């Protein structure tokens, strides 16, 4: 059992989708990705709220509450003998017939929760990075895919994507941050990047710690002049970058990284204790 579709637990072999599904025809689907810690998702309310807000923008009704989705995650965890996993929450726009035209409202989307095993990794991850340039207009997932073709294995190296105009966008799997002289820099969401929950957590937490955070448009020279560089996503948390190509950073010795990584560990501990 690794799939839950519209209220039913099924195997991957039994999963079906209509050829007229608008997610299939037009790529009209939405995805939220996160992992569990002892069966609980860090910042789960923020993940769910962000997901529903995206659906609302396109007049798509989410038929399942946060409580229901949490129940599904916990049921998957029990079935996996309490092993934590990676979860994908996906909504694909579905029509009742072979209608191919867009509709003004979608009240019966296909909702899927999928569980995957966590990869075996070291407790402390340090990655290197490499610049990759987007092909044509920056379109998030399409450019992340083509960047993956250039890099191959992402376990040790993250691709830092540049737009065609040379602006820093985001990592293939993460949001990018760098720091110099007590100030943290990160690309603006106006550059077309994903406004992820973990990215926003880093920004909010850094400000609470008293750090100045600047969200703006940057070229790669500005990042390469930093002392520290790190990335963030909902699967790995906060990960230090040791170098980008020949330019070296402080890696896991960076003080700002250490403060934020410790704060994220404390967030995980609170989540596990509260069971939310």
C-alpha positions in Angstrom: 0.0 0.0 0.0 1.6 3.3 -1.1 -1.2 5.4 -2.6 -4.4 7.0 -1.3 -6.6 8.3 -4.0 -9.9 10.0 -3.3 -10.5 8.3 0.0 -9.2 4.8 -1.0 -5.9 3.1 -0.2 -4.7 1.3 -3.3 -1.5 -0.2 -4.7 0.4 1.6 -7.5 -0.6 -1.2 -9.9 -4.3 -0.4 -9.4 -4.0 3.4 -9.8 -5.8 4.8 -12.8 -6.3 8.3 -14.3 -8.6 9.4 -17.1 -7.0 10.4 -20.4 -9.2 13.5 -20.3 -7.9 14.5 -16.8 -6.9 18.2 -17.1 -3.8 17.5 -15.1 -2.8 14.9 -17.7 -3.8 17.0 -20.7 -2.5 20.4 -19.6 -0.2 19.8 -16.6 -3.0 21.3 -14.5 -2.0 19.8 -11.2 -0.6 20.8 -7.9 2.0 19.2 -5.6 3.2 19.7 -2.0 6.1 17.6 -0.8 7.2 17.0 2.8 8.5 14.3 5.1 7.6 12.9 8.5 9.5 12.8 11.8 8.1 10.0 14.0 4.9 10.2 11.9 4.5 14.0 12.1 5.1 16.7 9.5 7.1 19.8 10.4 5.1 23.0 9.6 2.2 20.8 8.4 -0.4 23.5 8.8 1.7 25.9 6.7 2.1 23.2 4.0 -1.6 22.5 3.9 -2.6 26.2 4.0 -0.1 27.0 1.1 -1.5 24.1 -0.9 -5.1 25.2 -0.5 -4.3 28.8 -1.3 -2.8 27.7 -4.6 -5.9 25.6 -5.4 -8.2 28.6 -4.5 -6.4 30.8 -7.0 -7.7 28.4 -9.8 -11.1 27.9 -8.3 -10.3 24.3 -7.3 -12.1 23.0 -4.2 -10.0 20.9 -1.8 -12.5 18.2 -0.6 -10.4 16.9 2.3 -9.6 18.7 5.5 -6.1 19.0 7.1 -7.3 16.5 9.7 -8.2 13.9 7.1 -4.8 14.3 5.3 -3.0 14.0 8.6 -4.9 10.8 9.3 -3.8 9.4 6.0 -0.2 10.2 6.7 -0.4 8.5 10.1 -2.1 5.5 8.6 0.7 5.1 6.0 3.3 5.4 8.8 1.6 2.7 10.8 1.5 0.4 7.8 5.2 1.1 7.2 5.9 -0.1 10.8 6.4 3.5 12.0 9.2 4.2 9.5 9.2 7.8 8.5 8.8 8.6 4.8 8.5 11.3 2.1 4.9 12.3 1.2 3.5 13.8 -1.9 0.1 15.6 -1.8 -1.1 16.0 -5.3 -4.3 17.4 -6.7 -5.1 16.9 -10.4 -8.0 18.7 -12.1 -10.7 16.2 -13.1 -13.9 16.6 -15.1 -16.9 14.3 -15.1 -16.7 13.4 -18.8 -14.5 13.8 -21.8 -14.8 17.6 -21.7 -11.5 19.2 -22.7 -12.4 22.8 -22.1 -11.4 24.6 -18.9 -14.1 25.2 -16.4 -14.8 28.2 -14.1 -14.8 25.9 -11.0 -13.5 22.4 -10.3 -15.3 20.9 -7.3 -14.3 17.2 -7.7 -10.5 17.1 -8.2 -8.5 13.9 -7.9 -6.6 14.0 -4.6 -3.6 11.7 -4.2 -1.4 11.1 -1.2 1.7 9.1 -2.0 4.4 7.7 0.4 8.0 7.0 -0.6 10.8 5.6 1.5 13.4 8.1 2.9 16.8 7.6 1.3 19.6 6.5 3.7 21.8 9.6 4.4 24.4 10.8 6.8 23.0 12.7 9.8 24.9 15.8 8.7 24.7 16.6 5.0 27.1 18.9 3.3 26.7 19.6 -0.4 28.6 21.3 -3.2 26.8 23.3 -5.9 27.1 23.9 -9.6 25.6 26.7 -11.8 23.1 25.6 -14.4 21.3 28.0 -16.8 17.5 27.7 -17.5 16.5 26.9 -21.0 14.3 29.7 -22.3 11.7 31.3 -20.0 12.1 30.3 -16.4 9.2 27.8 -15.8 10.1 26.1 -12.4 9.6 22.4 -12.8 10.6 22.3 -16.5 13.8 24.0 -15.8 14.5 21.9 -12.8 14.1 18.8 -14.9 16.5 20.0 -17.6 19.0 21.0 -14.9 18.8 17.5 -13.5 19.9 16.2 -16.9 23.1 18.2 -16.6 23.9 17.2 -13.1 22.7 13.6 -12.8 23.1 12.6 -9.1 21.8 15.2 -6.7 22.8 13.4 -3.5 26.0 15.4 -3.2 25.6 18.3 -5.6 22.8 20.9 -5.9 22.2 22.7 -9.1 21.9 26.5 -8.7 19.6 27.7 -11.5 20.3 31.0 -13.4 17.6 32.6 -15.6 18.4 33.4 -19.2 19.2 37.0 -18.0 21.7 35.7 -15.5 19.7 36.1 -12.3 19.9 33.6 -9.5 16.6 31.7 -9.3 16.6 28.6 -7.0 18.1 25.2 -6.5 16.8 22.1 -8.3 15.5 20.8 -5.0 15.7 23.8 -2.7 15.7 27.5 -1.9 19.1 29.3 -1.9 20.5 31.5 0.8 23.9 33.1 1.4 25.3 35.3 4.0 28.0 38.0 4.4 28.7 40.3 7.3 25.6 39.3 9.3 23.2 39.8 6.4 21.3 37.0 4.7 20.4 37.2 1.0 17.9 35.1 -1.0 16.3 35.6 -4.5 13.0 37.3 -4.7 9.9 35.3 -5.4 9.2 37.9 -8.1 11.9 36.1 -10.1 9.5 33.2 -10.6 10.8 30.9 -7.9 8.8 28.7 -5.6 7.5 30.3 -2.4 8.2 27.3 -0.3 7.2 26.8 3.4 10.7 26.0 4.5 12.0 29.1 2.6 9.6 31.3 4.5 10.4 29.6 7.8 14.1 30.4 7.3 13.3 34.1 6.5 11.0 34.5 9.5 13.3 32.7 11.9 16.4 34.6 10.7 14.6 37.9 11.3 13.5 36.8 14.8 17.2 36.1 15.5 18.1 39.7 14.6 19.6 39.0 11.2 18.9 41.3 8.3 17.3 39.4 5.3 17.3 40.9 1.8 15.1 39.4 -0.9 16.0 40.8 -4.3 17.4 40.1 -7.7 21.0 38.9 -7.7 23.7 37.7 -10.2 26.0 34.9 -9.4 29.0 37.2 -8.6 27.1 38.4 -5.5 26.6 34.9 -4.2 30.3 34.0 -4.9 31.4 36.8 -2.7 29.6 35.4 0.4 31.1 33.8 3.4 28.3 31.3 3.9 25.9 29.5 1.6 23.1 27.1 2.5 20.0 25.6 1.0 16.6 24.7 2.5 13.8 22.3 1.7 11.1 20.3 3.5 12.9 17.0 3.1 16.5 17.8 4.1 15.9 20.9 6.2 18.8 23.3 6.3 21.9 22.1 4.3 25.3 23.9 4.2 27.0 24.4 0.8 30.8 23.8 1.0 31.5 25.2 -2.5 30.0 26.2 -5.8 32.4 25.0 -8.4 35.8 26.6 -7.4 34.4 29.1 -4.9 34.6 27.9 -1.3 32.3 28.7 1.6 32.4 28.0 5.3 30.1 25.0 4.9 28.9 23.5 8.2 31.3 25.9 10.1 29.2 28.9 9.1 27.7 30.5 12.2 24.5 31.7 10.6 23.9 28.2 9.2 24.5 26.7 12.6 22.0 29.0 14.3 19.3 28.2 11.7 20.0 24.5 11.6 19.7 24.3 15.4 16.5 26.3 15.3 15.1 23.8 12.7 16.1 20.9 14.9 14.1 22.5 17.7 11.2 22.9 15.4 11.3 19.2 14.7 11.4 18.4 18.4 8.4 20.6 19.1 6.5 19.0 16.3 7.2 15.5 17.6 6.3 16.4 21.2 3.1 18.1 20.1 2.1 15.4 17.7 1.2 18.0 15.0 
